Amino acid sequence: MSRSDEGFSIVEVVIAMFLLAILALAVIPVMITATRNSVTNKSLVSATSYASSQLAPIRAAFPNASTGTTSCATLRSTYAKTGIIDTSGSGLSADAAIAACPTATADYPAAVAVTITVYKTTTPSKILVTLPSKVMVAAP
């Protein structure tokens, strides 16, 4: 075996390291973006879950059946709230907004818009999720 066949020369090692460094530099921004998106998605999933948990009792109390004793006044007085803090420690808060009730009795049963808005408690101006829905009410 000749001396030239015994291994890699220093030039070959340096070129291989240079190529690996270029590949690493190309992959690092993709990894940073993926990590950032993962954190954002986690926040959005938490906010959506919290919004759904705020909407669930409203939908349970006001089923889609147009009969019953559900009234728009009860919906507004019981469920229209602001600054509902998540007790699980997620740092989220929610507002539950109820649209205006129809004024004419002939308009009932009616669908009334309900909107749950979720935001970080520390930055209420930055809304994470808005969850709109409608519930049926049988009376004013």
LINJO-V301270 format. One record per residue. N is the residue number from 0. D_FIRST is the distance of its C-alpha to the first C-alpha in whole Angstrom. Layout:
n | d_first
N | D_FIRST
N | D_FIRST
This chain:
n | d_first
0 | 0
1 | 4
2 | 7
3 | 8
4 | 7
5 | 8
6 | 11
7 | 14
8 | 16
9 | 19
10 | 21
11 | 20
12 | 21
13 | 24
14 | 25
15 | 24
16 | 27
17 | 29
18 | 29
19 | 30
20 | 33
21 | 34
22 | 34
23 | 36
24 | 39
25 | 40
26 | 40
27 | 42
28 | 45
29 | 45
30 | 45
31 | 48
32 | 50
33 | 49
34 | 50
35 | 53
36 | 54
37 | 54
38 | 56
39 | 59
40 | 59
41 | 59
42 | 62
43 | 64
44 | 63
45 | 65
46 | 68
47 | 68
48 | 69
49 | 71
50 | 73
51 | 73
52 | 75
53 | 77
54 | 78
55 | 78
56 | 82
57 | 83
58 | 82
59 | 83
60 | 87
61 | 87
62 | 86
63 | 86
64 | 90
65 | 92
66 | 95
67 | 95
68 | 97
69 | 94
70 | 95
71 | 94
72 | 95
73 | 94
74 | 90
75 | 91
76 | 92
77 | 90
78 | 86
79 | 87
80 | 85
81 | 83
82 | 80
83 | 79
84 | 76
85 | 74
86 | 74
87 | 71
88 | 69
89 | 68
90 | 69
91 | 71
92 | 75
93 | 76
94 | 80
95 | 82
96 | 84
97 | 86
98 | 88
99 | 92
100 | 94
101 | 96
102 | 99
103 | 101
104 | 102
105 | 102
106 | 98
107 | 97
108 | 95
109 | 92
110 | 89
111 | 88
112 | 85
113 | 83
114 | 80
115 | 78
116 | 76
117 | 73
118 | 72
119 | 70
120 | 73
121 | 72
122 | 72
123 | 74
124 | 74
125 | 71
126 | 72
127 | 69
128 | 70
129 | 74
130 | 75
131 | 78
132 | 80
133 | 83
134 | 85
135 | 89
136 | 92
137 | 95
138 | 98
139 | 98
